[in-house]
Amino acid sequence: MGDRLMRPTLKQSLLWHNAILYLTYILHFAIVTSPLAALIGYVEMRLHPDATTSPAMANLMRHHQWLRNTFVVSTVFAMIALGTAYSGVGIAIAASLAVWWIYRILRGVVSLVWHRPLPLWS
């Protein structure tokens, strides 16, 4: 009986992970706190490597991967944009990056709210 009280049910676990995902999307949207959101996603993925036991949990873990990839790619391209800003190319890269970043965040939120899968190229 004590083990049953300590271990959350699948529904409780899904609700918890869903709340964490909403928090990380909000933190990603507020650009300054993106590194914190990436850290939260990384910790969630490392704490629950066996999260693929249910399709719903696997879908939530894909959101963390989606956000991690968004953070890494945007960080690399932001450095490239800063490095080439003096030639004007960096401004075009930064503008493209901003549009792509907003798309990724909004696409992830819409997929999370409507319980739809993320694109394969995440």
C-alpha positions as CSV (number, residue, x, y, z in Angstrom):
1,M,0.0,0.0,0.0
2,G,2.9,2.4,0.7
3,D,4.2,1.9,-2.8
4,R,0.9,2.9,-4.3
5,L,0.8,6.2,-2.4
6,M,4.4,7.1,-3.5
7,R,4.1,6.4,-7.2
8,P,1.9,8.7,-9.2
9,T,-0.7,7.4,-11.7
10,L,-0.2,7.8,-15.4
11,K,-2.8,10.5,-15.5
12,Q,-1.2,12.5,-12.7
13,S,2.2,12.1,-14.4
14,L,0.8,13.4,-17.7
15,L,-0.8,16.4,-16.0
16,W,2.4,17.2,-14.3
17,H,4.5,17.0,-17.5
18,N,1.9,19.0,-19.3
19,A,2.1,21.8,-16.8
20,I,5.9,21.7,-17.0
21,L,5.7,22.0,-20.8
22,Y,3.4,25.0,-20.6
23,L,5.9,26.6,-18.2
24,T,8.8,25.9,-20.6
25,Y,7.0,27.2,-23.6
26,I,6.3,30.4,-21.6
27,L,9.9,30.7,-20.6
28,H,11.0,30.1,-24.2
29,F,8.7,32.8,-25.4
30,A,10.2,35.3,-23.0
31,I,13.6,35.2,-24.8
32,V,15.7,36.1,-21.8
33,T,14.6,33.0,-19.9
34,S,15.2,30.5,-22.8
35,P,18.3,29.0,-21.2
36,L,16.4,28.3,-18.1
37,A,13.6,26.6,-20.1
38,A,16.2,24.6,-22.0
39,L,17.7,23.4,-18.7
40,I,14.3,22.4,-17.4
41,G,13.6,20.4,-20.6
42,Y,17.0,18.7,-20.4
43,V,16.4,17.7,-16.7
44,E,12.9,16.4,-17.6
45,M,14.3,14.3,-20.4
46,R,17.1,12.9,-18.2
47,L,14.9,12.2,-15.2
48,H,12.4,10.3,-17.3
49,P,14.3,8.2,-19.9
50,D,11.6,5.5,-19.7
51,A,8.8,7.9,-20.6
52,T,8.1,6.2,-23.8
53,T,5.9,3.6,-22.0
54,S,2.7,5.4,-23.1
55,P,2.2,7.2,-26.4
56,A,0.9,10.3,-24.6
57,M,4.1,10.5,-22.5
58,A,6.3,10.0,-25.5
59,N,4.5,12.8,-27.2
60,L,5.2,15.1,-24.3
61,M,8.9,14.1,-24.3
62,R,9.0,15.0,-28.0
63,H,8.0,18.5,-27.0
64,H,11.0,18.8,-24.8
65,Q,13.2,17.6,-27.7
66,W,11.5,20.1,-30.0
67,L,12.3,22.9,-27.5
68,R,15.8,21.7,-27.0
69,N,16.5,21.7,-30.7
70,T,14.9,25.1,-31.1
71,F,17.2,26.5,-28.4
72,V,20.4,24.9,-29.8
73,V,19.8,25.9,-33.4
74,S,18.7,29.5,-32.4
75,T,21.8,29.9,-30.2
76,V,24.1,28.8,-33.0
77,F,22.4,31.1,-35.6
78,A,22.3,34.0,-33.2
79,M,26.1,33.7,-32.8
80,I,26.5,33.6,-36.6
81,A,24.2,36.6,-36.9
82,L,26.2,38.5,-34.3
83,G,29.5,37.6,-36.0
84,T,28.3,38.7,-39.4
85,A,26.3,41.7,-38.4
86,Y,28.9,44.2,-39.6
87,S,28.4,43.1,-43.2
88,G,24.7,43.2,-43.1
89,V,24.3,39.5,-43.7
90,G,23.8,39.1,-39.9
91,I,20.8,41.3,-39.9
92,A,19.1,39.1,-42.5
93,I,20.1,36.0,-40.6
94,A,18.7,37.5,-37.3
95,A,15.4,38.5,-39.0
96,S,15.0,35.0,-40.5
97,L,15.9,33.4,-37.1
98,A,13.3,35.5,-35.3
99,V,10.6,34.4,-37.7
100,W,11.7,30.8,-37.5
101,W,11.9,30.9,-33.7
102,I,8.4,32.4,-33.3
103,Y,7.0,29.7,-35.7
104,R,8.7,26.9,-33.6
105,I,7.3,28.2,-30.3
106,L,3.7,28.8,-31.7
107,R,3.8,25.4,-33.6
108,G,4.8,23.6,-30.4
109,V,2.1,25.4,-28.3
110,V,-0.6,24.6,-30.9
111,S,0.5,21.0,-31.0
112,L,0.5,20.8,-27.2
113,V,-2.9,22.4,-26.8
114,W,-4.6,20.3,-29.5
115,H,-2.7,17.1,-28.7
116,R,-1.4,16.8,-32.2
117,P,2.0,15.3,-33.1
118,L,4.9,17.6,-33.9
119,P,6.4,17.5,-37.4
120,L,8.9,14.8,-38.2
121,W,11.7,17.2,-38.8
122,S,11.8,18.3,-35.2
